[in-house]
């Protein structure tokens, strides 16, 4: 009697030795070594741009309000 033929793709994979698996893992980790630093730098730049735009908006609003208040005070005083 013959043994059953496996046609399942999982059974047909070639076995990988543990040392080959760890070498692949090391190379993948080495490829991603700077990813955290780069992502953090991008996040810091985005936050800086948001802060800058908020400061510009704040300054514009209060400069405009200051001008209007000064004009109203001058009108009341004259």
mmCIF file of the N, C-alpha and C atoms, coordinates in Angstrom:
data_MODEL
# 
_entry.id   MODEL 
# 
loop_
_atom_site.group_PDB 
_atom_site.id 
_atom_site.type_symbol 
_atom_site.label_atom_id 
_atom_site.label_alt_id 
_atom_site.label_comp_id 
_atom_site.label_asym_id 
_atom_site.label_entity_id 
_atom_site.label_seq_id 
_atom_site.pdbx_PDB_ins_code 
_atom_site.Cartn_x 
_atom_site.Cartn_y 
_atom_site.Cartn_z 
_atom_site.occupancy 
_atom_site.B_iso_or_equiv 
_atom_site.pdbx_formal_charge 
_atom_site.auth_seq_id 
_atom_site.auth_comp_id 
_atom_site.auth_asym_id 
_atom_site.auth_atom_id 
_atom_site.pdbx_PDB_model_num 
ATOM 1   N N  . UNK A 1 1  ? 0.834   -1.168  0.000  1.00 0.00 ? 1  UNK A N  1 
ATOM 2   C CA . UNK A 1 1  ? 0.000   0.000   0.000  1.00 0.00 ? 1  UNK A CA 1 
ATOM 3   C C  . UNK A 1 1  ? 0.890   1.246   0.000  1.00 0.00 ? 1  UNK A C  1 
ATOM 4   N N  . UNK A 1 2  ? 0.524   2.241   -0.793 1.00 0.00 ? 2  UNK A N  1 
ATOM 5   C CA . UNK A 1 2  ? 1.299   3.474   -0.927 1.00 0.00 ? 2  UNK A CA 1 
ATOM 6   C C  . UNK A 1 2  ? 0.882   4.484   0.135  1.00 0.00 ? 2  UNK A C  1 
ATOM 7   N N  . UNK A 1 3  ? 1.816   5.343   0.477  1.00 0.00 ? 3  UNK A N  1 
ATOM 8   C CA . UNK A 1 3  ? 1.478   6.405   1.430  1.00 0.00 ? 3  UNK A CA 1 
ATOM 9   C C  . UNK A 1 3  ? 0.697   7.488   0.683  1.00 0.00 ? 3  UNK A C  1 
ATOM 10  N N  . UNK A 1 4  ? -0.152  8.214   1.394  1.00 0.00 ? 4  UNK A N  1 
ATOM 11  C CA . UNK A 1 4  ? -0.952  9.240   0.717  1.00 0.00 ? 4  UNK A CA 1 
ATOM 12  C C  . UNK A 1 4  ? -0.063  10.366  0.182  1.00 0.00 ? 4  UNK A C  1 
ATOM 13  N N  . UNK A 1 5  ? -0.450  10.906  -0.949 1.00 0.00 ? 5  UNK A N  1 
ATOM 14  C CA . UNK A 1 5  ? 0.288   12.005  -1.569 1.00 0.00 ? 5  UNK A CA 1 
ATOM 15  C C  . UNK A 1 5  ? -0.260  13.311  -0.993 1.00 0.00 ? 5  UNK A C  1 
ATOM 16  N N  . UNK A 1 6  ? 0.653   14.148  -0.518 1.00 0.00 ? 6  UNK A N  1 
ATOM 17  C CA . UNK A 1 6  ? 0.239   15.425  0.056  1.00 0.00 ? 6  UNK A CA 1 
ATOM 18  C C  . UNK A 1 6  ? 0.220   16.488  -1.028 1.00 0.00 ? 6  UNK A C  1 
ATOM 19  N N  . UNK A 1 7  ? -0.925  17.080  -1.240 1.00 0.00 ? 7  UNK A N  1 
ATOM 20  C CA . UNK A 1 7  ? -1.031  18.168  -2.216 1.00 0.00 ? 7  UNK A CA 1 
ATOM 21  C C  . UNK A 1 7  ? -1.253  19.506  -1.524 1.00 0.00 ? 7  UNK A C  1 
ATOM 22  N N  . UNK A 1 8  ? -1.318  19.485  -0.220 1.00 0.00 ? 8  UNK A N  1 
ATOM 23  C CA . UNK A 1 8  ? -1.495  20.719  0.540  1.00 0.00 ? 8  UNK A CA 1 
ATOM 24  C C  . UNK A 1 8  ? -0.215  21.546  0.436  1.00 0.00 ? 8  UNK A C  1 
ATOM 25  N N  . UNK A 1 9  ? -0.309  22.854  0.078  1.00 0.00 ? 9  UNK A N  1 
ATOM 26  C CA . UNK A 1 9  ? 0.901   23.664  -0.094 1.00 0.00 ? 9  UNK A CA 1 
ATOM 27  C C  . UNK A 1 9  ? 1.733   23.778  1.182  1.00 0.00 ? 9  UNK A C  1 
ATOM 28  N N  . UNK A 1 10 ? 1.100   23.707  2.333  1.00 0.00 ? 10 UNK A N  1 
ATOM 29  C CA . UNK A 1 10 ? 1.856   23.814  3.579  1.00 0.00 ? 10 UNK A CA 1 
ATOM 30  C C  . UNK A 1 10 ? 2.774   22.606  3.739  1.00 0.00 ? 10 UNK A C  1 
ATOM 31  N N  . UNK A 1 11 ? 2.288   21.438  3.376  1.00 0.00 ? 11 UNK A N  1 
ATOM 32  C CA . UNK A 1 11 ? 3.104   20.228  3.502  1.00 0.00 ? 11 UNK A CA 1 
ATOM 33  C C  . UNK A 1 11 ? 4.224   20.202  2.474  1.00 0.00 ? 11 UNK A C  1 
ATOM 34  N N  . UNK A 1 12 ? 4.081   20.946  1.399  1.00 0.00 ? 12 UNK A N  1 
ATOM 35  C CA . UNK A 1 12 ? 5.073   20.888  0.332  1.00 0.00 ? 12 UNK A CA 1 
ATOM 36  C C  . UNK A 1 12 ? 6.196   21.907  0.527  1.00 0.00 ? 12 UNK A C  1 
ATOM 37  N N  . UNK A 1 13 ? 6.119   22.741  1.579  1.00 0.00 ? 13 UNK A N  1 
ATOM 38  C CA . UNK A 1 13 ? 7.173   23.718  1.812  1.00 0.00 ? 13 UNK A CA 1 
ATOM 39  C C  . UNK A 1 13 ? 8.468   23.025  2.208  1.00 0.00 ? 13 UNK A C  1 
ATOM 40  N N  . UNK A 1 14 ? 9.556   23.662  1.875  1.00 0.00 ? 14 UNK A N  1 
ATOM 41  C CA . UNK A 1 14 ? 10.853  23.119  2.258  1.00 0.00 ? 14 UNK A CA 1 
ATOM 42  C C  . UNK A 1 14 ? 11.120  23.494  3.705  1.00 0.00 ? 14 UNK A C  1 
ATOM 43  N N  . UNK A 1 15 ? 11.603  22.576  4.498  1.00 0.00 ? 15 UNK A N  1 
ATOM 44  C CA . UNK A 1 15 ? 11.902  22.924  5.887  1.00 0.00 ? 15 UNK A CA 1 
ATOM 45  C C  . UNK A 1 15 ? 13.057  23.921  5.954  1.00 0.00 ? 15 UNK A C  1 
ATOM 46  N N  . UNK A 1 16 ? 12.956  24.848  6.862  1.00 0.00 ? 16 UNK A N  1 
ATOM 47  C CA . UNK A 1 16 ? 13.994  25.862  7.022  1.00 0.00 ? 16 UNK A CA 1 
ATOM 48  C C  . UNK A 1 16 ? 14.710  25.580  8.332  1.00 0.00 ? 16 UNK A C  1 
ATOM 49  N N  . UNK A 1 17 ? 16.012  25.568  8.271  1.00 0.00 ? 17 UNK A N  1 
ATOM 50  C CA . UNK A 1 17 ? 16.809  25.304  9.464  1.00 0.00 ? 17 UNK A CA 1 
ATOM 51  C C  . UNK A 1 17 ? 16.736  26.519  10.395 1.00 0.00 ? 17 UNK A C  1 
ATOM 52  N N  . UNK A 1 18 ? 16.791  26.309  11.718 1.00 0.00 ? 18 UNK A N  1 
ATOM 53  C CA . UNK A 1 18 ? 16.686  27.431  12.666 1.00 0.00 ? 18 UNK A CA 1 
ATOM 54  C C  . UNK A 1 18 ? 17.737  28.515  12.447 1.00 0.00 ? 18 UNK A C  1 
ATOM 55  N N  . UNK A 1 19 ? 18.959  28.139  12.073 1.00 0.00 ? 19 UNK A N  1 
ATOM 56  C CA . UNK A 1 19 ? 19.988  29.165  11.867 1.00 0.00 ? 19 UNK A CA 1 
ATOM 57  C C  . UNK A 1 19 ? 19.661  30.045  10.662 1.00 0.00 ? 19 UNK A C  1 
ATOM 58  N N  . UNK A 1 20 ? 18.996  29.503  9.660  1.00 0.00 ? 20 UNK A N  1 
ATOM 59  C CA . UNK A 1 20 ? 18.598  30.318  8.506  1.00 0.00 ? 20 UNK A CA 1 
ATOM 60  C C  . UNK A 1 20 ? 17.481  31.273  8.900  1.00 0.00 ? 20 UNK A C  1 
ATOM 61  N N  . UNK A 1 21 ? 16.566  30.802  9.759  1.00 0.00 ? 21 UNK A N  1 
ATOM 62  C CA . UNK A 1 21 ? 15.482  31.657  10.209 1.00 0.00 ? 21 UNK A CA 1 
ATOM 63  C C  . UNK A 1 21 ? 16.015  32.828  11.016 1.00 0.00 ? 21 UNK A C  1 
ATOM 64  N N  . UNK A 1 22 ? 16.960  32.578  11.910 1.00 0.00 ? 22 UNK A N  1 
ATOM 65  C CA . UNK A 1 22 ? 17.491  33.657  12.738 1.00 0.00 ? 22 UNK A CA 1 
ATOM 66  C C  . UNK A 1 22 ? 18.309  34.638  11.903 1.00 0.00 ? 22 UNK A C  1 
ATOM 67  N N  . UNK A 1 23 ? 18.972  34.166  10.858 1.00 0.00 ? 23 UNK A N  1 
ATOM 68  C CA . UNK A 1 23 ? 19.725  35.073  9.983  1.00 0.00 ? 23 UNK A CA 1 
ATOM 69  C C  . UNK A 1 23 ? 18.763  36.006  9.255  1.00 0.00 ? 23 UNK A C  1 
ATOM 70  N N  . UNK A 1 24 ? 17.630  35.476  8.823  1.00 0.00 ? 24 UNK A N  1 
ATOM 71  C CA . UNK A 1 24 ? 16.630  36.311  8.162  1.00 0.00 ? 24 UNK A CA 1 
ATOM 72  C C  . UNK A 1 24 ? 16.041  37.335  9.114  1.00 0.00 ? 24 UNK A C  1 
ATOM 73  N N  . UNK A 1 25 ? 15.820  36.916  10.359 1.00 0.00 ? 25 UNK A N  1 
ATOM 74  C CA . UNK A 1 25 ? 15.286  37.827  11.364 1.00 0.00 ? 25 UNK A CA 1 
ATOM 75  C C  . UNK A 1 25 ? 16.278  38.939  11.654 1.00 0.00 ? 25 UNK A C  1 
ATOM 76  N N  . UNK A 1 26 ? 17.553  38.589  11.772 1.00 0.00 ? 26 UNK A N  1 
ATOM 77  C CA . UNK A 1 26 ? 18.575  39.601  12.027 1.00 0.00 ? 26 UNK A CA 1 
ATOM 78  C C  . UNK A 1 26 ? 18.638  40.619  10.898 1.00 0.00 ? 26 UNK A C  1 
ATOM 79  N N  . UNK A 1 27 ? 18.562  40.149  9.666  1.00 0.00 ? 27 UNK A N  1 
ATOM 80  C CA . UNK A 1 27 ? 18.647  41.089  8.541  1.00 0.00 ? 27 UNK A CA 1 
ATOM 81  C C  . UNK A 1 27 ? 17.411  41.986  8.485  1.00 0.00 ? 27 UNK A C  1 
ATOM 82  N N  . UNK A 1 28 ? 16.236  41.435  8.829  1.00 0.00 ? 28 UNK A N  1 
ATOM 83  C CA . UNK A 1 28 ? 15.030  42.263  8.852  1.00 0.00 ? 28 UNK A CA 1 
ATOM 84  C C  . UNK A 1 28 ? 15.095  43.304  9.961  1.00 0.00 ? 28 UNK A C  1 
ATOM 85  N N  . UNK A 1 29 ? 15.619  42.915  11.116 1.00 0.00 ? 29 UNK A N  1 
ATOM 86  C CA . UNK A 1 29 ? 15.746  43.873  12.214 1.00 0.00 ? 29 UNK A CA 1 
ATOM 87  C C  . UNK A 1 29 ? 16.779  44.937  11.892 1.00 0.00 ? 29 UNK A C  1 
ATOM 88  N N  . UNK A 1 30 ? 17.848  44.571  11.213 1.00 0.00 ? 30 UNK A N  1 
ATOM 89  C CA . UNK A 1 30 ? 18.872  45.546  10.835 1.00 0.00 ? 30 UNK A CA 1 
ATOM 90  C C  . UNK A 1 30 ? 18.310  46.539  9.820  1.00 0.00 ? 30 UNK A C  1 
ATOM 91  N N  . UNK A 1 31 ? 17.422  46.086  8.944  1.00 0.00 ? 31 UNK A N  1 
ATOM 92  C CA . UNK A 1 31 ? 16.808  46.980  7.961  1.00 0.00 ? 31 UNK A CA 1 
ATOM 93  C C  . UNK A 1 31 ? 15.906  48.010  8.631  1.00 0.00 ? 31 UNK A C  1 
ATOM 94  N N  . UNK A 1 32 ? 15.321  47.659  9.776  1.00 0.00 ? 32 UNK A N  1 
ATOM 95  C CA . UNK A 1 32 ? 14.373  48.542  10.444 1.00 0.00 ? 32 UNK A CA 1 
ATOM 96  C C  . UNK A 1 32 ? 14.995  49.252  11.643 1.00 0.00 ? 32 UNK A C  1 
ATOM 97  N N  . UNK A 1 33 ? 16.310  49.284  11.722 1.00 0.00 ? 33 UNK A N  1 
ATOM 98  C CA . UNK A 1 33 ? 16.993  49.824  12.899 1.00 0.00 ? 33 UNK A CA 1 
ATOM 99  C C  . UNK A 1 33 ? 16.673  51.294  13.135 1.00 0.00 ? 33 UNK A C  1 
ATOM 100 N N  . UNK A 1 34 ? 16.585  52.118  12.111 1.00 0.00 ? 34 UNK A N  1 
ATOM 101 C CA . UNK A 1 34 ? 16.365  53.548  12.290 1.00 0.00 ? 34 UNK A CA 1 
ATOM 102 C C  . UNK A 1 34 ? 14.928  53.984  12.140 1.00 0.00 ? 34 UNK A C  1 
ATOM 103 N N  . UNK A 1 35 ? 14.003  53.052  12.007 1.00 0.00 ? 35 UNK A N  1 
ATOM 104 C CA . UNK A 1 35 ? 12.604  53.413  11.746 1.00 0.00 ? 35 UNK A CA 1 
ATOM 105 C C  . UNK A 1 35 ? 11.992  54.219  12.882 1.00 0.00 ? 35 UNK A C  1 
ATOM 106 N N  . UNK A 1 36 ? 12.277  53.869  14.125 1.00 0.00 ? 36 UNK A N  1 
ATOM 107 C CA . UNK A 1 36 ? 11.704  54.590  15.264 1.00 0.00 ? 36 UNK A CA 1 
ATOM 108 C C  . UNK A 1 36 ? 12.202  56.020  15.343 1.00 0.00 ? 36 UNK A C  1 
ATOM 109 N N  . UNK A 1 37 ? 13.481  56.207  15.070 1.00 0.00 ? 37 UNK A N  1 
ATOM 110 C CA . UNK A 1 37 ? 14.068  57.545  15.124 1.00 0.00 ? 37 UNK A CA 1 
ATOM 111 C C  . UNK A 1 37 ? 13.477  58.423  14.027 1.00 0.00 ? 37 UNK A C  1 
ATOM 112 N N  . UNK A 1 38 ? 13.340  57.872  12.844 1.00 0.00 ? 38 UNK A N  1 
ATOM 113 C CA . UNK A 1 38 ? 12.792  58.633  11.716 1.00 0.00 ? 38 UNK A CA 1 
ATOM 114 C C  . UNK A 1 38 ? 11.331  58.996  11.987 1.00 0.00 ? 38 UNK A C  1 
ATOM 115 N N  . UNK A 1 39 ? 10.557  58.044  12.482 1.00 0.00 ? 39 UNK A N  1 
ATOM 116 C CA . UNK A 1 39 ? 9.146   58.314  12.781 1.00 0.00 ? 39 UNK A CA 1 
ATOM 117 C C  . UNK A 1 39 ? 9.008   59.383  13.856 1.00 0.00 ? 39 UNK A C  1 
ATOM 118 N N  . UNK A 1 40 ? 9.859   59.323  14.870 1.00 0.00 ? 40 UNK A N  1 
ATOM 119 C CA . UNK A 1 40 ? 9.822   60.326  15.933 1.00 0.00 ? 40 UNK A CA 1 
ATOM 120 C C  . UNK A 1 40 ? 10.185  61.700  15.396 1.00 0.00 ? 40 UNK A C  1 
ATOM 121 N N  . UNK A 1 41 ? 11.189  61.761  14.539 1.00 0.00 ? 41 UNK A N  1 
ATOM 122 C CA . UNK A 1 41 ? 11.595  63.047  13.959 1.00 0.00 ? 41 UNK A CA 1 
ATOM 123 C C  . UNK A 1 41 ? 10.471  63.649  13.121 1.00 0.00 ? 41 UNK A C  1 
ATOM 124 N N  . UNK A 1 42 ? 9.791   62.823  12.364 1.00 0.00 ? 42 UNK A N  1 
ATOM 125 C CA . UNK A 1 42 ? 8.667   63.307  11.553 1.00 0.00 ? 42 UNK A CA 1 
ATOM 126 C C  . UNK A 1 42 ? 7.547   63.821  12.459 1.00 0.00 ? 42 UNK A C  1 
ATOM 127 N N  . UNK A 1 43 ? 7.252   63.082  13.533 1.00 0.00 ? 43 UNK A N  1 
ATOM 128 C CA . UNK A 1 43 ? 6.208   63.515  14.467 1.00 0.00 ? 43 UNK A CA 1 
ATOM 129 C C  . UNK A 1 43 ? 6.575   64.846  15.124 1.00 0.00 ? 43 UNK A C  1 
ATOM 130 N N  . UNK A 1 44 ? 7.851   65.018  15.486 1.00 0.00 ? 44 UNK A N  1 
ATOM 131 C CA . UNK A 1 44 ? 8.299   66.272  16.102 1.00 0.00 ? 44 UNK A CA 1 
ATOM 132 C C  . UNK A 1 44 ? 8.161   67.427  15.114 1.00 0.00 ? 44 UNK A C  1 
ATOM 133 N N  . UNK A 1 45 ? 8.525   67.211  13.863 1.00 0.00 ? 45 UNK A N  1 
ATOM 134 C CA . UNK A 1 45 ? 8.393   68.266  12.856 1.00 0.00 ? 45 UNK A CA 1 
ATOM 135 C C  . UNK A 1 45 ? 6.932   68.652  12.633 1.00 0.00 ? 45 UNK A C  1 
ATOM 136 N N  . UNK A 1 46 ? 6.063   67.663  12.593 1.00 0.00 ? 46 UNK A N  1 
ATOM 137 C CA . UNK A 1 46 ? 4.635   67.942  12.411 1.00 0.00 ? 46 UNK A CA 1 
ATOM 138 C C  . UNK A 1 46 ? 4.102   68.750  13.591 1.00 0.00 ? 46 UNK A C  1 
ATOM 139 N N  . UNK A 1 47 ? 4.481   68.358  14.812 1.00 0.00 ? 47 UNK A N  1 
ATOM 140 C CA . UNK A 1 47 ? 4.032   69.096  15.994 1.00 0.00 ? 47 UNK A CA 1 
ATOM 141 C C  . UNK A 1 47 ? 4.580   70.522  15.996 1.00 0.00 ? 47 UNK A C  1 
ATOM 142 N N  . UNK A 1 48 ? 5.820   70.696  15.533 1.00 0.00 ? 48 UNK A N  1 
ATOM 143 C CA . UNK A 1 48 ? 6.396   72.043  15.459 1.00 0.00 ? 48 UNK A CA 1 
ATOM 144 C C  . UNK A 1 48 ? 5.634   72.909  14.460 1.00 0.00 ? 48 UNK A C  1 
ATOM 145 N N  . UNK A 1 49 ? 5.269   72.339  13.326 1.00 0.00 ? 49 UNK A N  1 
ATOM 146 C CA . UNK A 1 49 ? 4.492   73.094  12.333 1.00 0.00 ? 49 UNK A CA 1 
ATOM 147 C C  . UNK A 1 49 ? 3.104   73.456  12.861 1.00 0.00 ? 49 UNK A C  1 
ATOM 148 N N  . UNK A 1 50 ? 2.486   72.526  13.571 1.00 0.00 ? 50 UNK A N  1 
ATOM 149 C CA . UNK A 1 50 ? 1.174   72.816  14.164 1.00 0.00 ? 50 UNK A CA 1 
ATOM 150 C C  . UNK A 1 50 ? 1.305   73.936  15.197 1.00 0.00 ? 50 UNK A C  1 
ATOM 151 N N  . UNK A 1 51 ? 2.341   73.857  16.036 1.00 0.00 ? 51 UNK A N  1 
ATOM 152 C CA . UNK A 1 51 ? 2.569   74.903  17.034 1.00 0.00 ? 51 UNK A CA 1 
ATOM 153 C C  . UNK A 1 51 ? 2.828   76.255  16.399 1.00 0.00 ? 51 UNK A C  1 
ATOM 154 N N  . UNK A 1 52 ? 3.616   76.267  15.327 1.00 0.00 ? 52 UNK A N  1 
ATOM 155 C CA . UNK A 1 52 ? 3.903   77.519  14.622 1.00 0.00 ? 52 UNK A CA 1 
ATOM 156 C C  . UNK A 1 52 ? 2.631   78.126  14.036 1.00 0.00 ? 52 UNK A C  1 
ATOM 157 N N  . UNK A 1 53 ? 1.817   77.287  13.414 1.00 0.00 ? 53 UNK A N  1 
ATOM 158 C CA . UNK A 1 53 ? 0.577   77.809  12.824 1.00 0.00 ? 53 UNK A CA 1 
ATOM 159 C C  . UNK A 1 53 ? -0.377  78.315  13.909 1.00 0.00 ? 53 UNK A C  1 
ATOM 160 N N  . UNK A 1 54 ? -0.411  77.644  15.061 1.00 0.00 ? 54 UNK A N  1 
ATOM 161 C CA . UNK A 1 54 ? -1.254  78.123  16.159 1.00 0.00 ? 54 UNK A CA 1 
ATOM 162 C C  . UNK A 1 54 ? -0.745  79.467  16.682 1.00 0.00 ? 54 UNK A C  1 
ATOM 163 N N  . UNK A 1 55 ? 0.571   79.629  16.773 1.00 0.00 ? 55 UNK A N  1 
ATOM 164 C CA . UNK A 1 55 ? 1.140   80.892  17.244 1.00 0.00 ? 55 UNK A CA 1 
ATOM 165 C C  . UNK A 1 55 ? 0.821   82.030  16.269 1.00 0.00 ? 55 UNK A C  1 
ATOM 166 N N  . UNK A 1 56 ? 0.949   81.758  14.981 1.00 0.00 ? 56 UNK A N  1 
ATOM 167 C CA . UNK A 1 56 ? 0.647   82.787  13.975 1.00 0.00 ? 56 UNK A CA 1 
ATOM 168 C C  . UNK A 1 56 ? -0.827  83.188  14.060 1.00 0.00 ? 56 UNK A C  1 
ATOM 169 N N  . UNK A 1 57 ? -1.713  82.198  14.190 1.00 0.00 ? 57 UNK A N  1 
ATOM 170 C CA . UNK A 1 57 ? -3.145  82.499  14.301 1.00 0.00 ? 57 UNK A CA 1 
ATOM 171 C C  . UNK A 1 57 ? -3.424  83.298  15.574 1.00 0.00 ? 57 UNK A C  1 
ATOM 172 N N  . UNK A 1 58 ? -2.830  82.900  16.687 1.00 0.00 ? 58 UNK A N  1 
ATOM 173 C CA . UNK A 1 58 ? -3.008  83.593  17.963 1.00 0.00 ? 58 UNK A CA 1 
ATOM 174 C C  . UNK A 1 58 ? -2.533  85.035  17.859 1.00 0.00 ? 58 UNK A C  1 
ATOM 175 N N  . UNK A 1 59 ? -1.350  85.236  17.298 1.00 0.00 ? 59 UNK A N  1 
ATOM 176 C CA . UNK A 1 59 ? -0.769  86.579  17.179 1.00 0.00 ? 59 UNK A CA 1 
ATOM 177 C C  . UNK A 1 59 ? -1.629  87.455  16.266 1.00 0.00 ? 59 UNK A C  1 
ATOM 178 N N  . UNK A 1 60 ? -2.101  86.893  15.159 1.00 0.00 ? 60 UNK A N  1 
ATOM 179 C CA . UNK A 1 60 ? -2.937  87.651  14.224 1.00 0.00 ? 60 UNK A CA 1 
ATOM 180 C C  . UNK A 1 60 ? -4.240  88.086  14.887 1.00 0.00 ? 60 UNK A C  1 
ATOM 181 N N  . UNK A 1 61 ? -4.886  87.173  15.588 1.00 0.00 ? 61 UNK A N  1 
ATOM 182 C CA . UNK A 1 61 ? -6.160  87.485  16.245 1.00 0.00 ? 61 UNK A CA 1 
ATOM 183 C C  . UNK A 1 61 ? -5.962  88.576  17.289 1.00 0.00 ? 61 UNK A C  1 
ATOM 184 N N  . UNK A 1 62 ? -4.934  88.450  18.114 1.00 0.00 ? 62 UNK A N  1 
ATOM 185 C CA . UNK A 1 62 ? -4.761  89.433  19.184 1.00 0.00 ? 62 UNK A CA 1 
ATOM 186 C C  . UNK A 1 62 ? -4.198  90.756  18.689 1.00 0.00 ? 62 UNK A C  1 
ATOM 187 N N  . UNK A 1 63 ? -3.415  90.755  17.627 1.00 0.00 ? 63 UNK A N  1 
ATOM 188 C CA . UNK A 1 63 ? -2.987  92.031  17.037 1.00 0.00 ? 63 UNK A CA 1 
ATOM 189 C C  . UNK A 1 63 ? -4.185  92.782  16.466 1.00 0.00 ? 63 UNK A C  1 
ATOM 190 N N  . UNK A 1 64 ? -5.068  92.042  15.786 1.00 0.00 ? 64 UNK A N  1 
ATOM 191 C CA . UNK A 1 64 ? -6.274  92.645  15.224 1.00 0.00 ? 64 UNK A CA 1 
ATOM 192 C C  . UNK A 1 64 ? -7.183  93.165  16.334 1.00 0.00 ? 64 UNK A C  1 
ATOM 193 N N  . UNK A 1 65 ? -7.347  92.368  17.395 1.00 0.00 ? 65 UNK A N  1 
ATOM 194 C CA . UNK A 1 65 ? -8.186  92.794  18.518 1.00 0.00 ? 65 UNK A CA 1 
ATOM 195 C C  . UNK A 1 65 ? -7.586  94.020  19.197 1.00 0.00 ? 65 UNK A C  1 
ATOM 196 N N  . UNK A 1 66 ? -6.273  94.048  19.340 1.00 0.00 ? 66 UNK A N  1 
ATOM 197 C CA . UNK A 1 66 ? -5.604  95.194  19.971 1.00 0.00 ? 66 UNK A CA 1 
ATOM 198 C C  . UNK A 1 66 ? -5.813  96.466  19.157 1.00 0.00 ? 66 UNK A C  1 
ATOM 199 N N  . UNK A 1 67 ? -5.718  96.355  17.848 1.00 0.00 ? 67 UNK A N  1 
ATOM 200 C CA . UNK A 1 67 ? -5.932  97.512  16.974 1.00 0.00 ? 67 UNK A CA 1 
ATOM 201 C C  . UNK A 1 67 ? -7.366  98.024  17.091 1.00 0.00 ? 67 UNK A C  1 
ATOM 202 N N  . UNK A 1 68 ? -8.331  97.118  17.074 1.00 0.00 ? 68 UNK A N  1 
ATOM 203 C CA . UNK A 1 68 ? -9.743  97.522  17.180 1.00 0.00 ? 68 UNK A CA 1 
ATOM 204 C C  . UNK A 1 68 ? -10.030 98.170  18.531 1.00 0.00 ? 68 UNK A C  1 
ATOM 205 N N  . UNK A 1 69 ? -9.459  97.619  19.598 1.00 0.00 ? 69 UNK A N  1 
ATOM 206 C CA . UNK A 1 69 ? -9.673  98.193  20.929 1.00 0.00 ? 69 UNK A CA 1 
ATOM 207 C C  . UNK A 1 69 ? -9.065  99.590  21.001 1.00 0.00 ? 69 UNK A C  1 
ATOM 208 N N  . UNK A 1 70 ? -7.859  99.746  20.467 1.00 0.00 ? 70 UNK A N  1 
ATOM 209 C CA . UNK A 1 70 ? -7.211  101.071 20.471 1.00 0.00 ? 70 UNK A CA 1 
ATOM 210 C C  . UNK A 1 70 ? -8.040  102.086 19.695 1.00 0.00 ? 70 UNK A C  1 
ATOM 211 N N  . UNK A 1 71 ? -8.569  101.678 18.552 1.00 0.00 ? 71 UNK A N  1 
ATOM 212 C CA . UNK A 1 71 ? -9.416  102.580 17.754 1.00 0.00 ? 71 UNK A CA 1 
ATOM 213 C C  . UNK A 1 71 ? -10.673 102.978 18.526 1.00 0.00 ? 71 UNK A C  1 
ATOM 214 N N  . UNK A 1 72 ? -11.312 102.011 19.191 1.00 0.00 ? 72 UNK A N  1 
ATOM 215 C CA . UNK A 1 72 ? -12.522 102.305 19.963 1.00 0.00 ? 72 UNK A CA 1 
ATOM 216 C C  . UNK A 1 72 ? -12.222 103.226 21.143 1.00 0.00 ? 72 UNK A C  1 
ATOM 217 N N  . UNK A 1 73 ? -11.099 103.004 21.810 1.00 0.00 ? 73 UNK A N  1 
ATOM 218 C CA . UNK A 1 73 ? -10.727 103.858 22.942 1.00 0.00 ? 73 UNK A CA 1 
ATOM 219 C C  . UNK A 1 73 ? -10.471 105.281 22.463 1.00 0.00 ? 73 UNK A C  1 
ATOM 220 N N  . UNK A 1 74 ? -9.836  105.442 21.323 1.00 0.00 ? 74 UNK A N  1 
ATOM 221 C CA . UNK A 1 74 ? -9.583  106.781 20.775 1.00 0.00 ? 74 UNK A CA 1 
ATOM 222 C C  . UNK A 1 74 ? -10.891 107.474 20.410 1.00 0.00 ? 74 UNK A C  1 
ATOM 223 N N  . UNK A 1 75 ? -11.844 106.727 19.850 1.00 0.00 ? 75 UNK A N  1 
ATOM 224 C CA . UNK A 1 75 ? -13.139 107.313 19.489 1.00 0.00 ? 75 UNK A CA 1 
ATOM 225 C C  . UNK A 1 75 ? -13.900 107.747 20.732 1.00 0.00 ? 75 UNK A C  1 
ATOM 226 N N  . UNK A 1 76 ? -13.838 106.939 21.765 1.00 0.00 ? 76 UNK A N  1 
ATOM 227 C CA . UNK A 1 76 ? -14.543 107.282 23.006 1.00 0.00 ? 76 UNK A CA 1 
ATOM 228 C C  . UNK A 1 76 ? -13.896 108.508 23.653 1.00 0.00 ? 76 UNK A C  1 
ATOM 229 N N  . UNK A 1 77 ? -12.572 108.590 23.610 1.00 0.00 ? 77 UNK A N  1 
ATOM 230 C CA . UNK A 1 77 ? -11.854 109.685 24.254 1.00 0.00 ? 77 UNK A CA 1 
ATOM 231 C C  . UNK A 1 77 ? -11.950 110.999 23.505 1.00 0.00 ? 77 UNK A C  1 
ATOM 232 N N  . UNK A 1 78 ? -12.338 110.984 22.262 1.00 0.00 ? 78 UNK A N  1 
ATOM 233 C CA . UNK A 1 78 ? -12.348 112.247 21.515 1.00 0.00 ? 78 UNK A CA 1 
ATOM 234 C C  . UNK A 1 78 ? -13.708 112.882 21.457 1.00 0.00 ? 78 UNK A C  1 
# 
